[in-house]
Amino acid sequence: MSDPIDPISATPATGLSRRSLLQGTAGMAGILASGISPAIAQEKITLRYLGTAVNQDKTIAEKFEKDTGIKIQYVAVTTDDVTKRAVTAPNSFDLIDTEYFSLKKIVPTGNLKGIDVKKIKNADKITPLFTTGTVAGKAVGDQGTAPKKVIFLEGEKSKVFAKSPTQFMSLIPTVYNADTLGIRPDLIKRPINSWAELLNPEFKGKTAILNIPSIGIMDAAMVVEAMGLYKYPDKGNMTKAEIDLTIKTLIEAKKAGQFRALWKDFNESVNLMASGEVVIQSMWSPAVTAVRTKGIACNFQPLKEGYRAWAAGFGLPATLSGRKLDGAYEFINWFLDGWAGAYLNRQGYYSAVLDTAKSKMEAYEWAYWMEGKAATQDIKSPNGDVLAKAGAVRDGGSYEARMGGIACWNAVMDENEYMVRKWNEFVAA
């Protein structure tokens, strides 16, 4: 979707594109008015953006370069390798997009520079979910690595998380969401309202769980609690005994033939659901959307026990300086300015600054994606695919209902090595 005059690449007063402004004296005036460093505009730079392919969107990079002249070079690796690079090769990137749970491994190395919130134009508008752990004034579940526990640093060069807000953030949030089970309502044909259904023998041979240990075990813990087998003090930081109980429950279910598959790949989860081989499984919101674009019924199902949340953010390597540092701050500011947020919201993710994203979305889009209201016209993805027909309501309802229903957050446990070893026993069982 495009506006007649793009507010990011045009000046409000004239509607002229930045390209036409970059000619002669008017060009310099335009640069200064936009807040872009003249040094950056005069000498093109390339920012090496380390992250997973999921968040590295070609359209976002192209839009940013068009607006600022700064090029983004994506360096796509796995979630684990993002962390490994941050710990072992901080000079190999200029910007990192990583999950908050990885910070407990990265920050103690001193390889991340605290991000100065005084240089972030919309810092005070970042959703309080990250800064205070609240949605609409109410605290949400903080088991696991809730962002509020790790978002502030004691100083720019600190290796320690601050216990209260400071001038320096570890990461500026990019995308986040709350995950749950995906179901095929046309094949199940009855209400599903609990995580316990994943291990219900009624669906024997037609369920699947995510085979990424640190996330899969959180889904399993949600199931264990929902079945009434055990209540964890912190699902995101289990003891060895709690890990044993969780894995034992999974192995028993697997040996009984409960699982059709253990999936690792986004497309694999889509294909399992679209084919009908699986009717209930761990699922990500965009994967549910992908099934729907095939014309197949699929729900991202709200459950009474709540959601497992995740969040990613932009970080800066400690060694970054000069024009590249200025360019990285320019990218973060641009990312929070609305266009990227609206683009991500249209994919079913949530953006860090809701106000600016709202200003770049049509009223009917905002009502559907963020307010839980019925669509007044067809809802389309950024590339024009119809995601929901007029009259449809978003699964999970409003932002407040979805993000206010968080039970726990993705995490890396103190007993992570033991947990991975036990998880592999489950996979091999």
N, C-alpha and C positions, 0 to 999 in steps of 0.2 A: 504494500500500500504506500502511496506517495502523496504528499501534499503539493499544492501548486507552487508554494515557495517553501523550501526546506529550511526550517528555522535554525538548524545547526550550521548549514553552509551559506547562509545568507544573512545580511545585516537587517535588523528590524526596520530601520528607517527607510531603506531604499529597495530591499528585495534583491539587491545585486549579489551575484555569486561571489564567493571568495576569490575564484579564479580571475574575474574581471577586476576585483579590487587590488589584486597583486600587481598592478601596473602603475609605475611611477609613485608619486607622493601619496596618492590615495591608497595605494597598496599598503604602505607602511602604516598609515593611519588606521586602516582596517585591521592590520595585525595587532597593533597596540590596543585597539578597542576590544578585540576579541580575547585579550589576555594571553595570547600565544607569544612565547619568547621570540623576539626578532632573530636571535641566533639560531633557533631551531628552524624558523621559516627560511632563512638564507642558506643554511647548509643542511641538506636532507640527511636524515639519519635512519637507521634500521634498528628496531628493537627486537631482540631474540626473546620470544614468548614461550617459556617452558610450561607445559601442561599436558593434560590428556586430550585426545582428539575430540572428545565429547564437547568440550567448551571452546574449541578452536574453530570458530565459524568464519569461513572465507568472506561472507558478506559483511561481517563486522569489521574485518581487517580492511576491506576495500573501502568501506564508508569512512573509516577513520583516516585512511590515507588521502581520500578525496577532500576531507574537511581540513586536514592539518598539514599534509605533505609528508607525514611521518609514516614510514613503512613498517609493517609488522611481519616478522619472519617466524612462523610457527615451528616449534620443536615439539613434536608429539611423541610422548612415551607413556608407559603404563602408570597407574597411580603410585605403585611402589617405587618405580624408577624416578618419578618426580621427587620423591623424598630422598632417594639415594643421591641424585644429582645435587640437590640442595645441600646435603651433608658433605659430599666428597668433591664436588666440582662447581662451587658457587660462581666461578668466573665464566661458566659456559652459558649463562643466560643473563638477560637484562631485566626480566620481569617473570615472576613465577605465579602460576595459578594453581593453588593447591588446596586440599581440604583442611579444615581447622584441626581435625584430629591428628594430622601429621606434625603439628607445631611442637608437640612435646618432644619430638625427635630432632627437629630442626633448630628451634630457638636456642637450646643450650649450647650449640656449636658456635654461636655468635655470627653465623653466616647470613642472617637477615638484618637489614637496617630497619629500625623503627620508622614508620611512616608518620611524618609530621602532619597532624590534623589541621594545623594552621595553613597548610598549603593545599588542603582539600576543600574546595568551595562548598560542597554539600555535605560535609562531615556531620554537621549537626542535624541533618535530615535522614541519616542512616537509620533504618528501622530499629526500634528499641529491642526487638528480638535478639539482636546481636550485643547491644551494649548493656542492657539491664535484664535480659531474659524474660521480657514481658510482651504480650500482645493485647492491645486494647486495655492496658493497665493491669492485666492479670498475669501472674507468673506461669510459665509453661514448664513441663518436665525437663529436668537438667541432668538426668543420668547419662553417663558417657561424657564425651568432650563437648559440652555446650559451649558455643562461641564466647559467651560472656566470661568464661573461665580463662580464656587464652587470648582475648582480642587486644588487651592493653599491655604495654611493656613499661618498665620503670624508666627507660630512657632510650634515646636513639640507638645506642650501642649495647643495650641491656641484653643479658642472656636469661633474664628472669621475668616471669609474668607479673604484672601489677595486680594487686587485689582490688583496686578501685580505678576509675577512669583517670587517664593521664593524657598528655599531649601526643603520645606516640602509640600507634596501633601496629600490631604484628601483621595483620592482613586487612585490606579493605574488601568487604564482601562483594562477590560477583553474582553467583547464582546459588540458590538453595531451594529445598523442597522438603516435603514430608512424605515418606514412602509407606506403602501398605500392600495388601494383596491385590492382584488383578484377578478378575473372574470372567467367565463366559456365562452371562445371565441366561442366554437362550438355551444353554445346555444343562445348567444347574436347576433352573426353574423353581427356586425357592429363595427366601431371604438369607443372606450371609452377613453376620454382624460380629464375628469373633475370629481372632487369629487361630483359635483352636481348630477351626475347620480345615486347616492345612493338613492336619494329621487325622482327620475324620475318615474311618475306614470306608465310608460311603463313596469317597473319591479315590479309592485304592487304584494305583496305576495311572492316575490322571492328575497328579500334583507335581510340582517342581519347586526347588529352592535354589536360591542364588549361591553359586559356588565360589564366592570370594570370602575367605574365612572370617575376616574381621567384621564383615557386614552380615554374612549368612548366619553367624552365631547369634547376632542380635535379633534377627528374625526368629531364629529357633527359640531364643529366650522369651520373646513375646508369646510364642506358642506354648511353651512350658508353663508360663504364668497363667495364660488364658485357660489352660487345661486344669489349673488348680494344683499342679504338682509341686510347685515351689515359688516363693516370692523372693526375688533378688534384691539385696540392698542397693546394688548398682549393676545393672545389666552390662554396662560398658566397662566394668572392671571386676571381672569374676575371680573368685579364688579357684585353686586347682580342683577342689571338691565340687564347686558349682559348674566348672567346665566339664568335669567327668559326668555329672548328672545330665547336663544338656546334651552332650555327645551320645551318651547311652540311650537317651530318648530317641535321638535321630537314627542311631544304628538299628534299634529295635523296629522302628517304622520302616526303614529301608529293607531290612531282611524280610519284613512282612509284605513287601512289594508296593509300598505306598507311593514311591516316587517314580514318575515316568522319566525324569531327567534331573540333573544338577547342572544348571546353566551358568556359563561365564560371560557369554557374549550377548550384547543387546539384541542383535538380529536373531540369535537363537531363541531368546525369550519371545520375540515377536512371532517367529515361525511356529513355535510350540503351541502358542495360543490361537493363532490364525487357523492352523490345521485342525484344531479341536483335539489334538492328542492330549493336551493339558486343559483342564477347566478351571483350575485355581493354582496360583503360584506367587512367589515373590515377584514383584514387578515394579518397574520405574514408570512414572507418569508419561514420559514421551513414548515409551514402548506401547502403552495402552493406546495412545494417540495414533501410533503407526498401524496398529491393528484396525482401528476404526476407519482410517483412511482407505482401507481395503473393503469397506462396506460391511465389516463383521462386528457384531455386538461384543463389546468388551468394557468392563467397568473397573475403574480405579477405586476399590471399595472402601468406604469409611468403616471403621471397626470400633466397637465400644471401648477397647483397651487403649486406643490411640495410635499414633503414628511413630515410625522411626525416622528421625530427621537427619539431614546432612546439609553441609554448607561448605562452599569454596570461596577463596578470596585471592586478591592480588597482593604479592609481596615483592620487596626489592632486595637484591643482594647487597650485602654490607659494603662491597667494594665499588658499587655504582657511583659515578660522579660526573660532573660537567654536563655537556649537552645531553648525554644519554639519561642522566638522572632527571634533568628538566623534561625530556621527552617522555619518560616513564610517568612522571607526575601529570603531564599533559594528557596522556592516555587514560589514566585513572579518573581524572576530572571529566574528560569527555565521556567515559563509560558511565559515569553517574549522572550525566546531564540529560538523560531521558530517552534518546533514540535507541541506544543499546538495551536499556531496560524494557522499553515497549516491545522491542524485537524478541527478547527472551520471554516476556510475559505471554506473547502470542504462541509460544511453544509449550506453555504449561509450566514453565519455571517461575520463580519469583525474583524480582530485582531488589537491589539494596536500598534504593531511594524511590519510594512509591510515588511521591508527588511529581517528580520530573517525568517518570514513565507515563503517568496518567495524562500529562500534558501532550504526549505524543501518540495517544491512543484515541480512537473514536469512542464516544460515550457508550455505545452499545457493546463495544469490545470490553471496556473496563467493567461494565455492569456484569457481563458474563464471567470474565476471568477472575475478577477480584471481589465482586459483591455477591456472587452466588445467585444472580438473577437469571431468569429465562432469557435466552437469546431472542432478540427482536428481529434478527435476520441471520443468515448463515454465518458461522464463525469460520474464518479461514486462517491457515498457517501463514508465515511470512512469504512462502513461495506460492501461495494461492490455493493450496489443497483445502477442501472443505473438511473441517475437523468436527463440526457439530451443526446440525440443522436448526433452523429457526424453531424456537420453542424448547430446545434442550437446556438443561441446567448442568453446570459443571459438577463432576463427581467430587464429593467432599464439601461442596458449597463454597462459601466465601473464604477469603484470606483469613479472617478472624476464626472461622470454624476450623479450617484445615491447620493453620499454624498454631492456633490456640489449643489444638488437640495433641500436641507432641508429648510422647511418653519418654523418649530417650533419643540420644544422638549417636551417630557413628563415632567409634572410638578405637584407640589402640590400647589394649590392656597391659597392665604391668606383667601379667603372665602370658604375653603374646606368643612367645616361642612355644610354650607348652600347649597353648590353645591351638596353634597351627598344626602341631604334631598330632594332637587328638582329632582335629578336623580331618586331617589326611587319613586317619584310621576310619573315619566315617565314610569318606569318599571311596576307600578301598574295600569297605565291608561288602 
